[in-house]
Amino acid sequence: QVQLVESGGGLVQAGGSLRLSCAASGRTFSNYAMGWFRQAPGKEREFVATISWNGGIINYADSVKGRFTISRDNRKNTVYLQMNSLKPEDTAVYYCNSNKYWGQGTQVTVSS
């Protein structure tokens, strides 16, 4: 059974940083691309970033380019999202994704 478990969310002031982690189990992690999505209250879930199986291809939403960095450690079956220069509009539940599998989400709240 595939499991994705996010951690690292919390409350931070605008301009601050957080690092999210997503630990994967139940499949050969290194074979698959991984992604981060987010959903703010009253809004649809939206794409944040993706990383290919070996980290060679990375894509970001325009809204986070230059501020967020996605990375992965296949030895640890973990994907990360380093979030810098956070803004109140980054407030959302952040979800880890791999194909059809989703984590339970971790709350990120940015105060102004």
C-alpha positions in Angstrom: 0.0 0.0 0.0 1.4 3.4 -1.0 1.6 6.0 1.7 2.7 9.6 1.5 3.1 11.4 4.7 3.7 15.2 4.8 5.3 17.1 7.6 6.8 20.5 8.3 3.9 22.8 8.1 3.1 25.5 10.6 2.6 29.2 11.3 5.1 31.7 10.1 5.3 35.4 9.6 5.4 36.9 6.1 8.9 36.8 4.8 9.8 33.7 6.7 10.6 30.2 5.6 9.4 26.6 6.0 10.6 23.3 4.8 8.0 20.6 4.0 8.8 16.9 3.8 7.0 14.0 2.2 8.0 10.5 3.2 6.9 7.8 0.7 6.4 4.1 1.3 4.9 1.2 -0.4 6.4 1.6 -3.9 9.8 2.1 -5.6 10.0 5.8 -4.9 12.8 6.5 -7.2 10.9 5.3 -10.2 8.3 8.1 -10.1 7.9 11.8 -10.4 6.7 13.6 -7.3 4.8 16.8 -6.8 3.5 19.4 -4.4 0.0 20.9 -4.6 -1.9 23.2 -2.3 -5.4 24.2 -1.5 -6.5 27.4 0.1 -9.9 27.8 1.8 -12.6 28.2 -0.7 -10.3 27.5 -3.7 -9.5 24.6 -5.9 -6.4 22.5 -5.4 -3.5 24.0 -7.5 -0.2 22.9 -8.7 2.9 24.1 -6.9 6.0 22.1 -8.1 7.0 18.8 -9.6 10.3 16.9 -9.8 11.2 14.0 -12.1 12.3 10.6 -10.8 16.0 11.6 -10.9 15.6 15.4 -10.2 16.6 16.3 -13.7 13.3 18.0 -14.6 11.7 20.5 -12.3 8.7 22.7 -12.8 7.2 25.4 -10.7 4.0 27.4 -10.7 4.6 31.0 -11.6 3.4 32.2 -8.3 6.2 30.4 -6.4 9.1 30.6 -8.9 12.2 32.1 -7.3 10.9 31.5 -3.7 10.2 27.7 -3.5 12.6 24.9 -4.2 11.6 21.2 -4.7 14.1 18.5 -4.2 14.2 14.8 -3.4 16.4 12.2 -1.7 15.7 8.8 -3.2 17.8 7.1 -0.6 15.4 8.4 2.1 12.3 8.1 -0.1 11.5 11.7 0.7 10.7 14.8 -1.4 11.1 18.3 0.1 9.7 21.7 -0.6 11.8 24.6 0.7 9.6 27.7 0.9 11.3 31.1 1.4 9.9 34.6 1.3 6.5 33.4 2.3 3.5 35.5 1.6 0.0 35.5 3.2 -1.3 34.2 -0.1 0.8 31.1 0.3 -1.5 30.0 3.2 -3.0 26.7 2.3 -3.0 22.9 3.0 0.0 21.5 1.1 -0.3 18.0 -0.4 2.3 15.6 -1.7 1.5 13.7 -4.8 2.7 10.8 -6.8 0.5 9.7 -9.8 -2.9 8.9 -8.3 -1.6 8.9 -4.7 -2.0 11.8 -2.3 -0.8 12.5 1.2 -3.1 13.8 4.0 -1.8 17.4 3.7 0.0 19.7 6.0 -1.2 23.2 7.0 0.9 26.2 6.2 -0.3 29.6 7.5 1.5 32.8 6.8 0.6 35.8 8.9 0.9 39.4 7.6 
